[in-house]
Amino acid sequence: MTKSVFLGTVAAATVFAGMGLAQEGSTLAQVKERDELNCGVNTGLVGFAAPDASGNWTGFDVAYCRALAAAVLGDPNKVRFVPTTGQTRFTALSSGEVDVLARNSTWTFSRDTDLALDFVGVNYYDGQGFMVRKDLGVTSAKELDGATICIQTGTTTELNLADYFRANNMAYTPVNIDSNAEGEQQYMAGACDAYTTDASGLAATRAAFADPENHIILPEIISKEPLGPAVRHGDNNWGDIARWTLNALIAAEEYGVTSRNIEELVRSSNNPEVQRLLGVSDELGAMIGLDAEWARRAILANGNYGEIFAANIGEQTPIGLARGLNAQWTQGGLLYAQPFR
């Protein structure tokens, strides 16, 4: 999805505010006292994070938030979802409005350093693409010379677009938008020839159309976009909890631990790594201030990484994303959890 550019003079105050929060007390203690996890998510992107008519949030990123709440608070429903835009998400995290950001955000150098954020891992390997109407007759992004393109301003998506067109000696006219919802509206109204954002976002946006078959995502991927949850610098223990919750979901899929067989594996597995993951041995939870069953609860919340992927954005959903780079390392993908030992 969109990726805000760091502007030092604007971000400095929120960075220092976040550092102050970390110094005043641990995020874990604050979350436990509040008995609720504040999770920053998208304002609404089907498959990743979107509320239904009753206000119930579902999606790939939402599932991570619920897993983290289950690990820390024992209940996947103890989450307050805070909708954030491409331009407000990092301020919401740095200021302490949210405890963790799970919003299709790309891990970049400046965000890791200048914005003082800690990305706890990659939960989706993505790349920026283009979507056009089929009747435009375009089959390649290199045919978009002179096109009007809907683009969220103040983002690295915008910078990637400029780089790509410059490198290919092409011209374009930007149609500036503030959110994915506005981009969808402008694109559908014919205000732009193409819409550009991360390919997963394009697939999610197209899936919500009444006529998705009349829109195509062009084959070119013009950037690397490693998306993942982020926390503030300065609270290493909270970062460890967020990181290893994500790792638990990934490792569970690798080891064949699912929401359906987990209780049986607790009783019968002879795999030492599974025993450590599920709290049967070694008590890893104590090392991060949690009990022995924290990872077990995280997996039970929505299943392992593969179950979450399949249920929200996989090939059998309207979004229809293949695992691709997001397959396990044992299956030719990049997904890899550090050892539980």
N, C-alpha and C positions, 0 to 999 in steps of 0.2 A: 504494500500500500504506500501511501505517501510518506515522505521522510523529511522532517523539518531541518533546515540548515541552521547551524549554530551562529548566533550573533552575540558576541561577547558582552557588549554593553547592556544588552537586554537581559541576558541570561545570568549575569553575575550575581544579582540580588537573590535569585531563586537558588543558585548553587550554594551560596553562603547560608541561606535559610535551611537548606537540606542538611548541610554539615552541622548546623546548630542542633537540628532535631536528633541527629545521630549522637551528638555529644550529650544531650540532655537525658537520653534514656534509650534503651534498645527497642527496636521496632517490635521484636517478639513480645516484650513486656507490654508495650502499648496495645498490640493486637489482642493479647490475652485479657488485658484489663477492659478493653472495649468489647470483647467477646464478638468481634466481627472483623473481617478482612475487607479493607477498602481496595478494590481492584480497578485500575484504569483500563477501559476497553474502548473499542470503536463506538462511534455514535450509532452505528447500524450497518453491518456488512454481513449479509446472509451467509451462513456457513462458518463464519469466524466469531462474530459477536453481534447479536441482534435480539431485541425484546419482541415477544409475541404480543398479541392483542391484550393479553392479561398482564403484561409487564414482566413476564418470565424470560430470563436471558438464557440463550443457548448458543452453542458454537464451539469451534475448535479452541479459541483462546479462552472462552468462558469455562471450558472443561478444565483447563490448567488452573484457573482461579479457584474452582471448586475443589480440585485435588489439593491445592495448597491449604485451603481452609480446612479440609478434612484432616490433613496432616497435623496442622497446628491446633485447631479448635475441636477436632473430633466430629465435625458436622460440615458436609459440603455445601449446605445451604446458608451457612453463616458468612455470606459475602454481600457487600454493598457494591454494586456495579456503578462505576462513575464514567459516564460517556465523555470522551475527549476527542478533540479534533486534531488534525495534523499539527496545528500551531499551538494548541494548549496542553498537549499530552505531557511534554517534558517539564513544563512549569508545574503541572499538577503533581508530578512525582517529586521534583526537587523541593517544592514548598511543603510537602507532607500531606497534601490532600489525599493522595493514594499511597498505599504501602508497597505496591508493585504495579508495574505497567505491563499489560499483556495486550498489545494493540498493534499487531502487524508492523512492528518497528524494526528498522534495519540497524544492525550493529556496525558502527563506523568509528574511525579513529577519533574524530572530534567529539562525538557523543560520549565515548569512553573516557576522554581526557578533559576537554574544555567544559563539557556539560556535567562532568563529575558523576556519570552514571556507571553502574556495573551491570553489563549484560550477563545473565547467568547461564546462557547457552543458546543454541539455535534450535528452535522448534519447527522451523520451516525454511528450507533453502529455496529462494525465489529469484526472480529476475524481472526487469521492467519490459513490458510489451505494449502492443497497440491493438485496439479493437476498431473495426470499421463495419459499416453496413455492407452486406454482400452485394447489393446492387451498385455499389460504388465501382465495382470491377477491379479492385486493388487486391493483389495477392502477395505483395511484399512491402515492407516498410520503406524500401528504397524507391517506391513509386509514389511516395507522399510529398514530393517536391511541390511547394506552393500550397499545401493543405492548411486548413485551420484545425488546430488541435486543442482539445480541452485538457487543461493542466492545473493542478493545485499549486498555487504560488507559495513561495517561501519554503520550498522543499528541494531535496536532492533529486527528486523525480524531474523537476524543472531543469536542474543543472544537467542531468543526464540527457535530457531531450536536446538541450542546446548543443552539448558536445557531439551527440550523434549526427545531428543535421549539419553541423559545421564540418565534421570529419568526412561526411559524404557530399559536401558542396551543395547542400540543398537549403531551401528557404521554407519557412512556415510562419503562420500567424497564430500566436497563442490566444486562447480563450480562457481567461483566468477564472478559477473557481476556488471555493473555500473548503468544500467537503465532497465526499464521494456521492452523496445524495444530490448535490447541486450538479456535479459532473454528469451523473446519469440523466438528470432533467435536461441539461443543456444539449447533451449528445442526442437524446431522443427527440428534442425539439428541432434538431437540425442546425444548431448553432455552430457545430464543429463537424469536420469530416471524420475525425478520429478522436478516440479517448485513450490516454496513456496513463498507466499506473502499473503496479506489479501484476504479473500474469495471473496470480491466484485471485487478486482483486477483480481483474477483468472477468475471470470465469464466474466469480460470485455475482458480479453485477449482471452479466449476461443471463445467468440462471433465473434472475428475478424478472426478466422481460417477458411480455406476453408472447413474443415471437422470437425466442432465442436462436432459432434456426436461420434467421435472416441477418445474423451478425456473426462475424468471424474474427478470431484472434490471429493476427498475422504471425508468421513463424519466427521472426527475429526476436531474440532476447538481447537487450542492449546493455545490461548491467548485472552485477552480482548483488543480490539482496538477501543476506542472511538475517532472517527475522527471529526475534526471540524476546522473552520477558526481561525486564530491567528493574533494578532497585537502585537506591541512592548509594553513592560512595559513603564510607565512614562507619558502616555497621556490618562488619564481616560475618557475624554469626547469622544475621538475617539473610545475607547474600548466600551463605552456605545452605540454609534451609530452602530458599527458593531454587537454588541450583540443583540440589540433590533430590528435590521433589520432581523436577523435570527429568533428571537422570533415572529416577525410580520408574517413571512411566515408560521411558525408552528401554531400560534394562529389562523390565517385566516382559515386554514383547519379545526381546531377544531370547529370554530364558523360557518362553512359553507360559508365563504366568498371566492369566486372564481374570476378569471379574467373575467368571463362572467357576474356575477351578482353583482359585486362590486358597480357599479354606481347606480343600483336600491337600494341596501342596504344603500348607502349614503343618499338616499332620504327617505327610508321607515323603516329602522330597528329601533325597539324599545329596542333592547338589549343594555344596557349601556356600556358593554365591547366592543361591535362592534362599537358603536358610538365613544368611546375613541380611539380605534384602527384606525378608519378611519378619525379621526380629526374633527368629527362633534361636539364633546364636549371636554372640559378640556384642549385643546391645549397642549398635551404632547410634541409635537415637539419643542416648545420653551424651554423646559427643557434641550434639547441636542443640541441646536443651529440650529434647522431646522424648516421648516414651518409646518403648520398643516396637510399637505397632504403627508408628506414624506412616511408614511407606505402604503398609498393608491398607490403611484407610485411604491413602491417596489413590491407590490402584482401584479400590472398590468404588470410589466416587463415580467414575465414568469409564473404567476399564484402562487397559494399557495404552501406549501411544497408538498402536495399530488400530485398536478398537475405537479410539477417539477420532482418528483420521477417517476411518471407514464410515462412521456414523454421521460425520458432519460435512466432509468435503470430498469423500472418496468417489470412486468410479460408479458406485451404485446410487449416488445422490444426484440431484439436479445439477450440482456444480461439476461433478464428474472428473475430478483431478486424479491422475495416475500417481503412484508413489514416486516414481522417477528418482531424483536425487534424495528424496526423503524416505527411501527404503533403508532397511537396516544395512549396516556395513557387510554383513554376511550374505546379503542379497544384491550386492552391487551398488548400494547407495552410500550416502555420507553419514547416516545416522549412527551414532556411536556414544554409548554411555561409559564413563570412567568406572573402573572396578569398585565394587562394594566390598571393601575389606579393610 
